[in-house]
Amino acid sequence: MRHAPVIGDEGRIYGQTDLAADVSELPIFKRLSEILPQNPVLLTSDLQRTTLTASAIAEAGLNLPEPIKEPAFREQHFGVWQGLKRDKFRKEKGAMMHQFWIAPAFERAPEGESFADLVARVVPAITRLTAEHAGSDILCVAHGGTIRAALAFALGLAPDKALALRTANCGLTRLDHILDENGDNAGVWRIVTVNHDPAT
């Protein structure tokens, strides 16, 4: 799931800036505690907006272990663009800005990374952690870019196509990894839901 809305971004591009999350919408976290699996493996990135969101779900009643903080699940690093005002950046970049993201999938931010780089960073971690925790429910509280990267991997989408997927704050995306009966293949991915609103 994507973390709760950030606090203090002031309309700026934040990427990997370690901002806090607004976890004041208690009914959302109560609902999440009711519909998420009990006693899952808990993964987050190492940015506080994901760990604060996971803590809010636990405080609402879901039994969660300490999170495994995975740096590979951080949001895209926007390099020198981080801290720039979004509206000014949009005006200056004009048609070169992606309709649904800060930049096209293969454009690398100066001193940062592209969305394609993010996909290349996220996929090995998904593969490794899925194998390490095979047979367990995994709750991963991550970022919009990270979730798009996971969906690109599971669906075999090119990075530029994955940017068309919406990932709302606190939205749930469920991916099932299924092995054959002997467990001797790499498995297949089934997409159960994308961006489910827990309030509905």
Biotite code that builds the C-alpha atoms (Angstrom):
import biotite.structure as struc

atoms = struc.array([
    struc.Atom([0.000, 0.000, 0.000], chain_id="A", res_id=1, res_name="MET", atom_name="CA", element="C"),
    struc.Atom([1.054, 3.591, -0.473], chain_id="A", res_id=2, res_name="ARG", atom_name="CA", element="C"),
    struc.Atom([1.891, 5.642, 2.590], chain_id="A", res_id=3, res_name="HIS", atom_name="CA", element="C"),
    struc.Atom([-0.410, 8.314, 4.039], chain_id="A", res_id=4, res_name="ALA", atom_name="CA", element="C"),
    struc.Atom([-0.183, 11.871, 2.643], chain_id="A", res_id=5, res_name="PRO", atom_name="CA", element="C"),
    struc.Atom([3.047, 13.697, 3.399], chain_id="A", res_id=6, res_name="VAL", atom_name="CA", element="C"),
    struc.Atom([3.284, 16.678, 5.740], chain_id="A", res_id=7, res_name="ILE", atom_name="CA", element="C"),
    struc.Atom([5.320, 19.776, 5.024], chain_id="A", res_id=8, res_name="GLY", atom_name="CA", element="C"),
    struc.Atom([6.131, 19.376, 1.332], chain_id="A", res_id=9, res_name="ASP", atom_name="CA", element="C"),
    struc.Atom([5.060, 23.009, 0.688], chain_id="A", res_id=10, res_name="GLU", atom_name="CA", element="C"),
    struc.Atom([4.204, 22.143, -2.896], chain_id="A", res_id=11, res_name="GLY", atom_name="CA", element="C"),
    struc.Atom([7.736, 20.947, -3.571], chain_id="A", res_id=12, res_name="ARG", atom_name="CA", element="C"),
    struc.Atom([9.065, 17.848, -5.325], chain_id="A", res_id=13, res_name="ILE", atom_name="CA", element="C"),
    struc.Atom([10.128, 15.632, -2.445], chain_id="A", res_id=14, res_name="TYR", atom_name="CA", element="C"),
    struc.Atom([11.134, 12.224, -3.847], chain_id="A", res_id=15, res_name="GLY", atom_name="CA", element="C"),
    struc.Atom([13.498, 10.730, -1.253], chain_id="A", res_id=16, res_name="GLN", atom_name="CA", element="C"),
    struc.Atom([13.298, 13.722, 1.110], chain_id="A", res_id=17, res_name="THR", atom_name="CA", element="C"),
    struc.Atom([12.376, 12.174, 4.454], chain_id="A", res_id=18, res_name="ASP", atom_name="CA", element="C"),
    struc.Atom([9.075, 13.906, 5.215], chain_id="A", res_id=19, res_name="LEU", atom_name="CA", element="C"),
    struc.Atom([6.525, 12.766, 7.799], chain_id="A", res_id=20, res_name="ALA", atom_name="CA", element="C"),
    struc.Atom([3.032, 11.490, 6.980], chain_id="A", res_id=21, res_name="ALA", atom_name="CA", element="C"),
    struc.Atom([-0.376, 12.719, 8.112], chain_id="A", res_id=22, res_name="ASP", atom_name="CA", element="C"),
    struc.Atom([-1.857, 9.752, 9.981], chain_id="A", res_id=23, res_name="VAL", atom_name="CA", element="C"),
    struc.Atom([-4.732, 11.676, 11.573], chain_id="A", res_id=24, res_name="SER", atom_name="CA", element="C"),
    struc.Atom([-7.508, 10.031, 9.497], chain_id="A", res_id=25, res_name="GLU", atom_name="CA", element="C"),
    struc.Atom([-8.206, 7.370, 12.127], chain_id="A", res_id=26, res_name="LEU", atom_name="CA", element="C"),
    struc.Atom([-11.217, 5.749, 10.372], chain_id="A", res_id=27, res_name="PRO", atom_name="CA", element="C"),
    struc.Atom([-9.002, 4.860, 7.374], chain_id="A", res_id=28, res_name="ILE", atom_name="CA", element="C"),
    struc.Atom([-6.444, 3.127, 9.598], chain_id="A", res_id=29, res_name="PHE", atom_name="CA", element="C"),
    struc.Atom([-9.176, 1.352, 11.546], chain_id="A", res_id=30, res_name="LYS", atom_name="CA", element="C"),
    struc.Atom([-10.584, 0.032, 8.256], chain_id="A", res_id=31, res_name="ARG", atom_name="CA", element="C"),
    struc.Atom([-7.122, -1.025, 7.096], chain_id="A", res_id=32, res_name="LEU", atom_name="CA", element="C"),
    struc.Atom([-6.615, -2.914, 10.358], chain_id="A", res_id=33, res_name="SER", atom_name="CA", element="C"),
    struc.Atom([-9.825, -4.833, 9.627], chain_id="A", res_id=34, res_name="GLU", atom_name="CA", element="C"),
    struc.Atom([-9.183, -5.780, 6.004], chain_id="A", res_id=35, res_name="ILE", atom_name="CA", element="C"),
    struc.Atom([-5.429, -6.437, 5.911], chain_id="A", res_id=36, res_name="LEU", atom_name="CA", element="C"),
    struc.Atom([-4.132, -9.941, 6.746], chain_id="A", res_id=37, res_name="PRO", atom_name="CA", element="C"),
    struc.Atom([-3.315, -10.684, 10.376], chain_id="A", res_id=38, res_name="GLN", atom_name="CA", element="C"),
    struc.Atom([0.333, -11.217, 11.371], chain_id="A", res_id=39, res_name="ASN", atom_name="CA", element="C"),
    struc.Atom([1.913, -10.497, 7.977], chain_id="A", res_id=40, res_name="PRO", atom_name="CA", element="C"),
    struc.Atom([5.568, -9.971, 7.247], chain_id="A", res_id=41, res_name="VAL", atom_name="CA", element="C"),
    struc.Atom([5.880, -6.175, 7.363], chain_id="A", res_id=42, res_name="LEU", atom_name="CA", element="C"),
    struc.Atom([8.078, -4.392, 4.826], chain_id="A", res_id=43, res_name="LEU", atom_name="CA", element="C"),
    struc.Atom([8.553, -0.648, 4.546], chain_id="A", res_id=44, res_name="THR", atom_name="CA", element="C"),
    struc.Atom([11.081, 1.626, 2.934], chain_id="A", res_id=45, res_name="SER", atom_name="CA", element="C"),
    struc.Atom([13.502, 3.355, 5.271], chain_id="A", res_id=46, res_name="ASP", atom_name="CA", element="C"),
    struc.Atom([11.704, 6.709, 4.881], chain_id="A", res_id=47, res_name="LEU", atom_name="CA", element="C"),
    struc.Atom([9.566, 7.733, 7.829], chain_id="A", res_id=48, res_name="GLN", atom_name="CA", element="C"),
    struc.Atom([6.336, 8.301, 5.922], chain_id="A", res_id=49, res_name="ARG", atom_name="CA", element="C"),
    struc.Atom([6.091, 4.538, 5.364], chain_id="A", res_id=50, res_name="THR", atom_name="CA", element="C"),
    struc.Atom([6.988, 3.532, 8.929], chain_id="A", res_id=51, res_name="THR", atom_name="CA", element="C"),
    struc.Atom([4.585, 6.112, 10.391], chain_id="A", res_id=52, res_name="LEU", atom_name="CA", element="C"),
    struc.Atom([1.802, 4.744, 8.194], chain_id="A", res_id=53, res_name="THR", atom_name="CA", element="C"),
    struc.Atom([2.522, 1.173, 9.293], chain_id="A", res_id=54, res_name="ALA", atom_name="CA", element="C"),
    struc.Atom([2.538, 2.276, 12.943], chain_id="A", res_id=55, res_name="SER", atom_name="CA", element="C"),
    struc.Atom([-0.847, 3.954, 12.503], chain_id="A", res_id=56, res_name="ALA", atom_name="CA", element="C"),
    struc.Atom([-2.314, 0.694, 11.165], chain_id="A", res_id=57, res_name="ILE", atom_name="CA", element="C"),
    struc.Atom([-0.881, -1.211, 14.129], chain_id="A", res_id=58, res_name="ALA", atom_name="CA", element="C"),
    struc.Atom([-2.241, 1.355, 16.584], chain_id="A", res_id=59, res_name="GLU", atom_name="CA", element="C"),
    struc.Atom([-5.665, 0.925, 14.966], chain_id="A", res_id=60, res_name="ALA", atom_name="CA", element="C"),
    struc.Atom([-5.640, -2.775, 15.853], chain_id="A", res_id=61, res_name="GLY", atom_name="CA", element="C"),
    struc.Atom([-3.661, -4.850, 13.342], chain_id="A", res_id=62, res_name="LEU", atom_name="CA", element="C"),
    struc.Atom([-1.044, -7.137, 14.883], chain_id="A", res_id=63, res_name="ASN", atom_name="CA", element="C"),
    struc.Atom([2.160, -6.156, 13.077], chain_id="A", res_id=64, res_name="LEU", atom_name="CA", element="C"),
    struc.Atom([5.795, -7.088, 13.741], chain_id="A", res_id=65, res_name="PRO", atom_name="CA", element="C"),
    struc.Atom([8.666, -4.632, 13.576], chain_id="A", res_id=66, res_name="GLU", atom_name="CA", element="C"),
    struc.Atom([9.123, -3.614, 9.953], chain_id="A", res_id=67, res_name="PRO", atom_name="CA", element="C"),
    struc.Atom([11.891, -4.858, 7.723], chain_id="A", res_id=68, res_name="ILE", atom_name="CA", element="C"),
    struc.Atom([13.114, -1.524, 6.348], chain_id="A", res_id=69, res_name="LYS", atom_name="CA", element="C"),
    struc.Atom([14.187, -2.041, 2.751], chain_id="A", res_id=70, res_name="GLU", atom_name="CA", element="C"),
    struc.Atom([16.136, 0.896, 1.231], chain_id="A", res_id=71, res_name="PRO", atom_name="CA", element="C"),
    struc.Atom([15.479, -0.460, -2.284], chain_id="A", res_id=72, res_name="ALA", atom_name="CA", element="C"),
    struc.Atom([11.800, 0.408, -1.789], chain_id="A", res_id=73, res_name="PHE", atom_name="CA", element="C"),
    struc.Atom([12.472, 4.151, -1.454], chain_id="A", res_id=74, res_name="ARG", atom_name="CA", element="C"),
    struc.Atom([10.710, 6.564, -3.780], chain_id="A", res_id=75, res_name="GLU", atom_name="CA", element="C"),
    struc.Atom([12.466, 7.698, -6.948], chain_id="A", res_id=76, res_name="GLN", atom_name="CA", element="C"),
    struc.Atom([15.425, 9.998, -6.288], chain_id="A", res_id=77, res_name="HIS", atom_name="CA", element="C"),
    struc.Atom([14.795, 13.240, -8.149], chain_id="A", res_id=78, res_name="PHE", atom_name="CA", element="C"),
    struc.Atom([18.285, 14.595, -7.574], chain_id="A", res_id=79, res_name="GLY", atom_name="CA", element="C"),
    struc.Atom([18.604, 18.374, -7.937], chain_id="A", res_id=80, res_name="VAL", atom_name="CA", element="C"),
    struc.Atom([14.864, 18.620, -8.625], chain_id="A", res_id=81, res_name="TRP", atom_name="CA", element="C"),
    struc.Atom([14.074, 17.678, -5.018], chain_id="A", res_id=82, res_name="GLN", atom_name="CA", element="C"),
    struc.Atom([13.017, 20.820, -3.179], chain_id="A", res_id=83, res_name="GLY", atom_name="CA", element="C"),
    struc.Atom([11.903, 22.699, -6.301], chain_id="A", res_id=84, res_name="LEU", atom_name="CA", element="C"),
    struc.Atom([8.355, 24.085, -6.324], chain_id="A", res_id=85, res_name="LYS", atom_name="CA", element="C"),
    struc.Atom([6.142, 21.824, -8.425], chain_id="A", res_id=86, res_name="ARG", atom_name="CA", element="C"),
    struc.Atom([4.246, 24.648, -10.139], chain_id="A", res_id=87, res_name="ASP", atom_name="CA", element="C"),
    struc.Atom([7.456, 26.453, -11.154], chain_id="A", res_id=88, res_name="LYS", atom_name="CA", element="C"),
    struc.Atom([9.021, 23.172, -12.320], chain_id="A", res_id=89, res_name="PHE", atom_name="CA", element="C"),
    struc.Atom([5.888, 22.389, -14.364], chain_id="A", res_id=90, res_name="ARG", atom_name="CA", element="C"),
    struc.Atom([5.967, 25.790, -16.069], chain_id="A", res_id=91, res_name="LYS", atom_name="CA", element="C"),
    struc.Atom([9.670, 25.569, -16.875], chain_id="A", res_id=92, res_name="GLU", atom_name="CA", element="C"),
    struc.Atom([9.535, 21.971, -18.085], chain_id="A", res_id=93, res_name="LYS", atom_name="CA", element="C"),
    struc.Atom([6.311, 22.468, -20.038], chain_id="A", res_id=94, res_name="GLY", atom_name="CA", element="C"),
    struc.Atom([5.578, 19.711, -22.548], chain_id="A", res_id=95, res_name="ALA", atom_name="CA", element="C"),
    struc.Atom([8.703, 17.836, -21.447], chain_id="A", res_id=96, res_name="MET", atom_name="CA", element="C"),
    struc.Atom([7.053, 16.960, -18.130], chain_id="A", res_id=97, res_name="MET", atom_name="CA", element="C"),
    struc.Atom([5.204, 13.639, -18.028], chain_id="A", res_id=98, res_name="HIS", atom_name="CA", element="C"),
    struc.Atom([1.431, 13.962, -17.718], chain_id="A", res_id=99, res_name="GLN", atom_name="CA", element="C"),
    struc.Atom([1.286, 11.680, -14.659], chain_id="A", res_id=100, res_name="PHE", atom_name="CA", element="C"),
    struc.Atom([4.787, 11.982, -13.170], chain_id="A", res_id=101, res_name="TRP", atom_name="CA", element="C"),
    struc.Atom([7.648, 14.404, -12.678], chain_id="A", res_id=102, res_name="ILE", atom_name="CA", element="C"),
    struc.Atom([9.453, 13.287, -15.848], chain_id="A", res_id=103, res_name="ALA", atom_name="CA", element="C"),
    struc.Atom([9.238, 10.667, -18.606], chain_id="A", res_id=104, res_name="PRO", atom_name="CA", element="C"),
    struc.Atom([10.183, 7.139, -17.543], chain_id="A", res_id=105, res_name="ALA", atom_name="CA", element="C"),
    struc.Atom([13.679, 7.148, -19.046], chain_id="A", res_id=106, res_name="PHE", atom_name="CA", element="C"),
    struc.Atom([14.684, 10.705, -18.142], chain_id="A", res_id=107, res_name="GLU", atom_name="CA", element="C"),
    struc.Atom([17.221, 10.679, -15.339], chain_id="A", res_id=108, res_name="ARG", atom_name="CA", element="C"),
    struc.Atom([17.052, 13.607, -12.947], chain_id="A", res_id=109, res_name="ALA", atom_name="CA", element="C"),
    struc.Atom([20.426, 15.366, -12.619], chain_id="A", res_id=110, res_name="PRO", atom_name="CA", element="C"),
    struc.Atom([22.237, 13.708, -9.691], chain_id="A", res_id=111, res_name="GLU", atom_name="CA", element="C"),
    struc.Atom([19.233, 11.393, -9.331], chain_id="A", res_id=112, res_name="GLY", atom_name="CA", element="C"),
    struc.Atom([17.549, 8.549, -11.169], chain_id="A", res_id=113, res_name="GLU", atom_name="CA", element="C"),
    struc.Atom([14.887, 7.868, -13.763], chain_id="A", res_id=114, res_name="SER", atom_name="CA", element="C"),
    struc.Atom([11.722, 5.869, -13.178], chain_id="A", res_id=115, res_name="PHE", atom_name="CA", element="C"),
    struc.Atom([13.344, 3.090, -15.240], chain_id="A", res_id=116, res_name="ALA", atom_name="CA", element="C"),
    struc.Atom([16.246, 3.175, -12.757], chain_id="A", res_id=117, res_name="ASP", atom_name="CA", element="C"),
    struc.Atom([13.722, 2.866, -9.937], chain_id="A", res_id=118, res_name="LEU", atom_name="CA", element="C"),
    struc.Atom([12.205, -0.226, -11.557], chain_id="A", res_id=119, res_name="VAL", atom_name="CA", element="C"),
    struc.Atom([15.692, -1.760, -11.881], chain_id="A", res_id=120, res_name="ALA", atom_name="CA", element="C"),
    struc.Atom([16.286, -1.067, -8.175], chain_id="A", res_id=121, res_name="ARG", atom_name="CA", element="C"),
    struc.Atom([12.919, -2.372, -6.912], chain_id="A", res_id=122, res_name="VAL", atom_name="CA", element="C"),
    struc.Atom([12.570, -5.605, -8.903], chain_id="A", res_id=123, res_name="VAL", atom_name="CA", element="C"),
    struc.Atom([15.554, -7.523, -7.426], chain_id="A", res_id=124, res_name="PRO", atom_name="CA", element="C"),
    struc.Atom([14.325, -6.677, -3.915], chain_id="A", res_id=125, res_name="ALA", atom_name="CA", element="C"),
    struc.Atom([10.822, -7.942, -4.748], chain_id="A", res_id=126, res_name="ILE", atom_name="CA", element="C"),
    struc.Atom([12.248, -11.171, -6.137], chain_id="A", res_id=127, res_name="THR", atom_name="CA", element="C"),
    struc.Atom([14.512, -11.714, -3.133], chain_id="A", res_id=128, res_name="ARG", atom_name="CA", element="C"),
    struc.Atom([11.927, -10.903, -0.455], chain_id="A", res_id=129, res_name="LEU", atom_name="CA", element="C"),
    struc.Atom([9.195, -12.921, -2.171], chain_id="A", res_id=130, res_name="THR", atom_name="CA", element="C"),
    struc.Atom([11.486, -15.975, -2.114], chain_id="A", res_id=131, res_name="ALA", atom_name="CA", element="C"),
    struc.Atom([12.600, -15.369, 1.481], chain_id="A", res_id=132, res_name="GLU", atom_name="CA", element="C"),
    struc.Atom([9.009, -15.135, 2.727], chain_id="A", res_id=133, res_name="HIS", atom_name="CA", element="C"),
    struc.Atom([7.326, -17.644, 0.423], chain_id="A", res_id=134, res_name="ALA", atom_name="CA", element="C"),
    struc.Atom([4.012, -18.840, 1.815], chain_id="A", res_id=135, res_name="GLY", atom_name="CA", element="C"),
    struc.Atom([3.539, -15.773, 4.026], chain_id="A", res_id=136, res_name="SER", atom_name="CA", element="C"),
    struc.Atom([1.336, -12.736, 3.641], chain_id="A", res_id=137, res_name="ASP", atom_name="CA", element="C"),
    struc.Atom([3.497, -9.665, 3.092], chain_id="A", res_id=138, res_name="ILE", atom_name="CA", element="C"),
    struc.Atom([2.325, -6.145, 3.824], chain_id="A", res_id=139, res_name="LEU", atom_name="CA", element="C"),
    struc.Atom([4.593, -3.647, 2.112], chain_id="A", res_id=140, res_name="CYS", atom_name="CA", element="C"),
    struc.Atom([4.036, 0.038, 2.903], chain_id="A", res_id=141, res_name="VAL", atom_name="CA", element="C"),
    struc.Atom([5.864, 1.905, 0.171], chain_id="A", res_id=142, res_name="ALA", atom_name="CA", element="C"),
    struc.Atom([5.665, 4.790, -2.294], chain_id="A", res_id=143, res_name="HIS", atom_name="CA", element="C"),
    struc.Atom([3.795, 5.601, -5.479], chain_id="A", res_id=144, res_name="GLY", atom_name="CA", element="C"),
    struc.Atom([6.810, 4.987, -7.690], chain_id="A", res_id=145, res_name="GLY", atom_name="CA", element="C"),
    struc.Atom([7.692, 1.762, -5.886], chain_id="A", res_id=146, res_name="THR", atom_name="CA", element="C"),
    struc.Atom([4.180, 0.383, -6.364], chain_id="A", res_id=147, res_name="ILE", atom_name="CA", element="C"),
    struc.Atom([4.180, 1.309, -10.050], chain_id="A", res_id=148, res_name="ARG", atom_name="CA", element="C"),
    struc.Atom([7.526, -0.472, -10.377], chain_id="A", res_id=149, res_name="ALA", atom_name="CA", element="C"),
    struc.Atom([6.081, -3.609, -8.744], chain_id="A", res_id=150, res_name="ALA", atom_name="CA", element="C"),
    struc.Atom([3.120, -3.553, -11.116], chain_id="A", res_id=151, res_name="LEU", atom_name="CA", element="C"),
    struc.Atom([5.402, -3.033, -14.116], chain_id="A", res_id=152, res_name="ALA", atom_name="CA", element="C"),
    struc.Atom([7.308, -6.145, -13.048], chain_id="A", res_id=153, res_name="PHE", atom_name="CA", element="C"),
    struc.Atom([4.224, -8.270, -12.342], chain_id="A", res_id=154, res_name="ALA", atom_name="CA", element="C"),
    struc.Atom([2.437, -7.271, -15.555], chain_id="A", res_id=155, res_name="LEU", atom_name="CA", element="C"),
    struc.Atom([5.487, -7.154, -17.818], chain_id="A", res_id=156, res_name="GLY", atom_name="CA", element="C"),
    struc.Atom([4.874, -3.472, -18.566], chain_id="A", res_id=157, res_name="LEU", atom_name="CA", element="C"),
    struc.Atom([7.485, -1.150, -19.987], chain_id="A", res_id=158, res_name="ALA", atom_name="CA", element="C"),
    struc.Atom([8.338, 1.627, -17.512], chain_id="A", res_id=159, res_name="PRO", atom_name="CA", element="C"),
    struc.Atom([6.642, 4.320, -19.606], chain_id="A", res_id=160, res_name="ASP", atom_name="CA", element="C"),
    struc.Atom([3.379, 2.334, -19.598], chain_id="A", res_id=161, res_name="LYS", atom_name="CA", element="C"),
    struc.Atom([3.512, 1.813, -15.826], chain_id="A", res_id=162, res_name="ALA", atom_name="CA", element="C"),
    struc.Atom([3.474, 5.571, -15.229], chain_id="A", res_id=163, res_name="LEU", atom_name="CA", element="C"),
    struc.Atom([-0.172, 5.587, -16.339], chain_id="A", res_id=164, res_name="ALA", atom_name="CA", element="C"),
    struc.Atom([-1.138, 3.623, -13.201], chain_id="A", res_id=165, res_name="LEU", atom_name="CA", element="C"),
    struc.Atom([-2.585, 5.678, -10.354], chain_id="A", res_id=166, res_name="ARG", atom_name="CA", element="C"),
    struc.Atom([-1.396, 5.097, -6.792], chain_id="A", res_id=167, res_name="THR", atom_name="CA", element="C"),
    struc.Atom([-3.384, 7.058, -4.192], chain_id="A", res_id=168, res_name="ALA", atom_name="CA", element="C"),
    struc.Atom([-2.273, 7.596, -0.618], chain_id="A", res_id=169, res_name="ASN", atom_name="CA", element="C"),
    struc.Atom([-3.376, 4.623, 1.531], chain_id="A", res_id=170, res_name="CYS", atom_name="CA", element="C"),
    struc.Atom([-4.563, 2.826, -1.629], chain_id="A", res_id=171, res_name="GLY", atom_name="CA", element="C"),
    struc.Atom([-4.181, -0.956, -1.604], chain_id="A", res_id=172, res_name="LEU", atom_name="CA", element="C"),
    struc.Atom([-2.652, -2.991, -4.410], chain_id="A", res_id=173, res_name="THR", atom_name="CA", element="C"),
    struc.Atom([-2.644, -6.777, -4.032], chain_id="A", res_id=174, res_name="ARG", atom_name="CA", element="C"),
    struc.Atom([-0.248, -9.011, -5.949], chain_id="A", res_id=175, res_name="LEU", atom_name="CA", element="C"),
    struc.Atom([-0.324, -12.789, -5.493], chain_id="A", res_id=176, res_name="ASP", atom_name="CA", element="C"),
    struc.Atom([2.798, -14.785, -6.305], chain_id="A", res_id=177, res_name="HIS", atom_name="CA", element="C"),
    struc.Atom([1.840, -18.330, -7.265], chain_id="A", res_id=178, res_name="ILE", atom_name="CA", element="C"),
    struc.Atom([4.180, -21.306, -7.643], chain_id="A", res_id=179, res_name="LEU", atom_name="CA", element="C"),
    struc.Atom([3.290, -24.560, -9.358], chain_id="A", res_id=180, res_name="ASP", atom_name="CA", element="C"),
    struc.Atom([2.500, -27.618, -7.191], chain_id="A", res_id=181, res_name="GLU", atom_name="CA", element="C"),
    struc.Atom([6.154, -28.649, -6.955], chain_id="A", res_id=182, res_name="ASN", atom_name="CA", element="C"),
    struc.Atom([7.366, -25.117, -6.272], chain_id="A", res_id=183, res_name="GLY", atom_name="CA", element="C"),
    struc.Atom([10.133, -25.623, -8.813], chain_id="A", res_id=184, res_name="ASP", atom_name="CA", element="C"),
    struc.Atom([9.481, -22.676, -11.105], chain_id="A", res_id=185, res_name="ASN", atom_name="CA", element="C"),
    struc.Atom([9.831, -18.924, -10.745], chain_id="A", res_id=186, res_name="ALA", atom_name="CA", element="C"),
    struc.Atom([6.084, -18.587, -10.287], chain_id="A", res_id=187, res_name="GLY", atom_name="CA", element="C"),
    struc.Atom([3.572, -16.254, -11.862], chain_id="A", res_id=188, res_name="VAL", atom_name="CA", element="C"),
    struc.Atom([1.991, -13.044, -10.645], chain_id="A", res_id=189, res_name="TRP", atom_name="CA", element="C"),
    struc.Atom([-1.742, -12.475, -10.327], chain_id="A", res_id=190, res_name="ARG", atom_name="CA", element="C"),
    struc.Atom([-3.080, -8.944, -9.892], chain_id="A", res_id=191, res_name="ILE", atom_name="CA", element="C"),
    struc.Atom([-6.041, -9.026, -7.511], chain_id="A", res_id=192, res_name="VAL", atom_name="CA", element="C"),
    struc.Atom([-6.611, -5.307, -7.006], chain_id="A", res_id=193, res_name="THR", atom_name="CA", element="C"),
    struc.Atom([-4.922, -2.013, -7.846], chain_id="A", res_id=194, res_name="VAL", atom_name="CA", element="C"),
    struc.Atom([-5.318, 1.184, -5.822], chain_id="A", res_id=195, res_name="ASN", atom_name="CA", element="C"),
    struc.Atom([-8.299, -0.019, -3.779], chain_id="A", res_id=196, res_name="HIS", atom_name="CA", element="C"),
    struc.Atom([-9.680, 2.743, -1.555], chain_id="A", res_id=197, res_name="ASP", atom_name="CA", element="C"),
    struc.Atom([-9.979, 1.295, 1.978], chain_id="A", res_id=198, res_name="PRO", atom_name="CA", element="C"),
    struc.Atom([-12.726, 3.774, 2.779], chain_id="A", res_id=199, res_name="ALA", atom_name="CA", element="C"),
    struc.Atom([-15.120, 2.047, 0.362], chain_id="A", res_id=200, res_name="THR", atom_name="CA", element="C"),
])
